[in-house]
Structure formats: structure tokens, C-alpha cells
Amino acid sequence: MTEIFGIPIQAFLGQLMLGLVNGAFYAMLSLGLAVIFGLLDIVNFAHGALYMVGAFFAYIMLDKWGVNYWIALVVAPLLVGVLGVLIERLFLKRLYGLDPLYGLLLTFGLSLILEGIFRDQYGVSGQSYPVPEALSGATNLGFMVLPNYRAWVVLASVTVCLSTWFLIERTRLGAYLRAGTENAKLVQAFGVNVPLMVMLTYGAGAALAGLAGVLAAPVIQVTPLMGTNLIIVVFAVVVIGGMGSILGSVITGLALGVIEGFTRVFYPEASNVVVFVIMAIVLMIRPAGLFGKEA
């Protein structure tokens, strides 16, 4: 039997696919963080809570009103985006121009409030969300049996990530967004409504977190703690890729998901810390991150 690094090729390829699934969630969440930090210079610690809220919105819509997965996949992120707009208008806009630490502390407090609200209503036990019928079952790839839903998660995440990168880096709207963060007064002089643009940008970043939550709901149980358990790893992904680098966050998220998966095969005890070890090494060699711009 052919082996790669001492393990059977079937097990190697199977772990690669499972790592890509985890990496897809890392990429989706780190994408929203990178958009908000790169364009607004806000360290959004509420991102994990918004991810949790997106999953709960999907669960509540199904449980209370029978709304199916496909509608929730559109509606729940929009609702989370509206929540993000409210957060930006009511709280964050008062902190622009101050040290980013204030934004981090505020969003950390908001994440605790959101988590507390859902813990009060649903407790800490998980709620199950069924896999949509169209994506049930699995496909035999020869080296592993891959659940169809997990394949959908990878495809949807990569599509959304690349589309967001293209929108910000290769379109006129993206140029306005980037210019507005560099020199807001100059952009306003050309008739661009910068405050509205900033508000919608934060809402879009929140919606990306909500979308990741809906995608995650059928894979893991929906619980108020699901964002807390993931956000620290996602912050590490963003730091490794480069704070504010959208493409760096996507590539790093997918790569670290695979690395974490292979670590479980070769050295399971290190699988929970391998991301942070890589972060420490990267910061010593390149403090701006792999794809970040040096100051």
C-alpha cells in the first residue's frame, strides 16, 4: 500500500479533506475579521458572538416558523448584518480615531452580552440542526466517504471568500472603501458618503460571520459557546495571514485547517496548540504576518 509520510495514502487524503472542512470555517470567520480590521481598523472581538447568533437565527427560524435551510442561509446573515449595523451606529462610531484597544474592549463586552442572552434562553447544551435533504448522504471518493454537506461547506466558503476578495481588491466599490480608510475627508470631497460606507462595511463583515454560523449549524451543535471556542483560533489565523489582509486570511485559514488535521494524525496532543506555535514562529520572523504589509 502506498504511503505518504508513513501513513496510508487513503488516510492521508481523507485527513486532507477533513482539514479543508475545518479550514473553510477558519477562512470564512477570518475573512470577516480581516475586512473589518483592514477597512475600519477595529479589532472585532464580537465576531465569534455574531457567528453564534447566525447559527441561532437559523435554528430559531426552523424551530419556530419552519423556515428551511436555504432561506435561512440568506435571511440569517442579513439579520446578523443588520445587528452589525446597529452595533456600529450605536457604539463603534464613537470610538473612531481612538486607540484600537477601546474597540477591542467594547466588542469583547458586546460578545459577553450576546452570549449571556442566548445562554439565558437556551442554556449551554447544544441544539441540533438537521442537514438539508438536498445535501444529505455521502459520496465515495475511493480513499474516503465524504459527507455531501461537508463538501458543500468547502465549496460555499471558498466561493464567498474569493468573491469578497475580488469585490474589495478589483472593483471600483472596493477602491472607494480602501481610499475611505486612508483619507476619509478627500473621498468625501468627491461626493462619497464615507459614514454610510463604513456602516455598511461593518454590517457586511458581521453578515459574513452570520453566514459562517449558518454553514456550521448542521455540522456542530448550535450552542452559545460555539463562538467563544473558535474566535481565539480565528484571531491567530488573522495574525498569521496579516492583520487586514483578506487574501492572506483566506489562504492561511484553509492551510491551518489542513495542518491542524494532519497534526491530529502524527501528534494528537499538539493539535490544539499547533496554530499558536505557528503564530509565534511567524511573528518572530515576520511581525506583519505572511501577507501583511510592513509598517
N, C-alpha and C positions, 0 to 999 in steps of 0.2 A: 504494500500500500504506500502511495506517495505521501511524503511528509514535508511539512514546512515548519522550520524552527523546532523540529522534534515532535510535532503533533500532526495527526492525520489531516489531510487536506480538507476532508469533509467538515471536521470540527473547526478548522481554521476559517473556512469560508462561511460557515454558519455563525461563528463569533463575529466575523466581519459585518454580516448583515444585521445582527442584533446590536452591534456597536453603532451602526449607522442610524438605527431607530432612536437610540438614546441621544446620539449626536444631533439628530433632527430637532429634538426638543431643545437642546442646548443652543442650537443655531437660531431657532425661532425666538427664544427668550432673549438671547444676547443681541439679536438684531434690534429689537425694540429698545433695549438699553443703549445700544450704540447710537441709534437715531436720536434719542432724547439727549444724550450727553454730547454727541458730536454737533448737534444743531442748537441746543439750548444751554449747554454747559451745566446740566443738572444731573447729579448722581441720584437716580430714581430708585430708592430702596423700596418703594411701594410696588415695584414691578412684579415681585413674587405674589403679593396680595392680589393684584389685578389679574394675574394668571389664574389664581384660585377663584376669583369672582367670575371669570369667564366660564370656568368649568361648572360652577354652581348655577349660573344663569341657565346653562344648557340643561342641567339636571332639573331645576325648578320648572322650566318650560315644559319638559317632558312629563314630570310628575304631576303638575297642577293642571296643565292645559293640553297635554298630549301632543305637543309640538315635536315633530320628528327631528332627527339629527341634521338633516340637510338644511332645514330652515334655521335651526339653532346655530349652525356653522356660519350663517350670515348675520342673524339678528343679535346673538350674544356678543360678538366682537363690537358691533355697533353700539350696543348698550354700554359696554365697558369703555368704548371711546368717548361716549357722552359723559360718563363718570370722570374720565380723564380730563375732559374739557372743564368740568365743574371744579376739579381739583386745581387746575391751572389758573382759572379765573378767580377763585375764592382765596387761594393760598399762595401758590408759587409766584404769581406775578408781583407780589410784594417783596420778593427776595432777589429779583434780578439786579445784577450789579454788585451783590454782596458775595462774600466768600462762599464757594460751593458747599462748604461744611453745613451751612444753615439749611440748604435744600436737602442734604442728606438726612439731617436730624428731623426735619419736618416730614419727609416721606417715610422715614422709619416709624415715626409716631402714627402716621396715617395707616401704615401697614398693620400696626398693632390694633388700631381701632377696627379696621375691616375684619381682621382675623377674629377679634373678640365678638363682633356682631354675629358672624356665622357660627362660632363656637357656642354662643348662647342659644342659637336657634337649632343647631343640628348636632351639637356635641363634637367629640373628637373622633368618633367612629366613622368609618368611610361609608359613602353611599355609592352603590354600583350603578353604572350607566351602560346600557346594552350596546353592543356593536351593531351598527345599522345592517339590515338584512342584505343589502346590496354588496356589502363588504365582508360578510361572514364567510367562514370556511378558510381554506388554505391552499397554497399552490406548492406542488412538489418540484423543487429546483434541482433535484438529483442529489445534492450534497446536504440539503435540509428541507424541511417542510415549513414554508414561510407563511404565517397568517396574512391574509389579504389586507386586513386593516393596517397592519404594521407597514406593509409596502406602500399603502396609500399615505400614511403619515410621512414617510420619507419623500415621496413624490410631491405631496402638497407643500411640505416645508421648504424643499429646495426651490420649487416654483415661486412661492411667496418671497423667499429671501432674494432670489435673483431679480425678481420684478421690482422689489423695493430698491435694491442697489441701482438698477437701471434708471428708475424714476429720479433718484436723488443725484446720480452722477452723470446722467446722459440726457437729461431733458431741461427745458427752459425753467419749468417749475422748480426743479432741483437746484438750478443755478440761482434763482431768486432766494431759495431757502438758505443756501450756503452764503450768498452775499449778505443776506439779512443778519446773519450771525457775526459776520466780520465787521460790517459798518451799517447799522440799522438806519441811522439818520440819512445817509447817502441813498439807500434803497428807498426810503420813504419819500425822498425828494423826487424820485421817478414815478411817484403815484402808487407804490405798492403798500398795502395795508400790513405793516410788519406785525403789530399786535395780533391781528387775526391769523396771520400765517403761523406765528409762534403757538397760538392756542390750538390750531388745527394740527400742528406738528406733534404736540404733546398728546392730543387725542388720538392721533394715528399710532403713536408708539404704544399707548395704552391698549388700543384695539388689537395690535399685534400680540400683546400679552394675552388678551382675551381669546384670540384665535388659537394660540398655543394651548390654552386651557381646555377649549372645546375638543381639540385634537387629542388631548391627553385623557379626557374623561373616560372613554371606553377602554383605555389601556391600564390605567391605575384607578384606584378608588378615589372618589371625589371627597376630599376632607379639608377642613380649614387649615390644616398644617402642610398641605401639599406645596404651597409656595415657599414657606419657610425652609422646608427641607431641600429646596432646589436653588434658591436665589444666591446662596453663597458660592456654589459651584459656578453658576452663570456669571457672577461678578468676576470670578477667577478667569473664566473664558474670555470675557471682555478685556481684562487687563492683559492677558497673554496676546490676544489679537491686536491690541492697541486701542486705548480709550477713544471712542468716536469713529473708529474705522469700521465701516459697515461690512465691506468685503472681508476684512480680517476677522470679524466676529463670526461670520457665516462659515468660512473655511476652518477656523480654529474650533468652532463648536462641533462640526462634523468630525474633524480629526481627533479631537479629545474624546468624543464618544467611542470611537474605534479603539483608541489607545486604552481607555478605561476598560473596555470589553476584553481586550487581549490580556490586560493585567490580571483580570479575574481567572484567566486560564493558567498563566505562568506563575503568578504570585498573588493569590486571592487576598492575603492580608493587607496588601498595599493598594487595593483597588479604590478604597475610599479616600486616599491621600495623594494618589499619583498626579491628579490635576494640580494640586497645590505645590507639589515638588517641582513640576514643570514650570509653574508660575514663578517660583523662587529663582530657578535657573535662568529663565528668560529675563527677569528683572535685573539680575546681576550682569547679564551680557548686554541686554538692550532695554533700558528702563522705559522707553516709549512703547514697548510691545513689538511684536513681529511685524505688524503692518502700520504701526503708528508713526507719526511724524515727530522727529526730534525737535525739542523746543529751540 
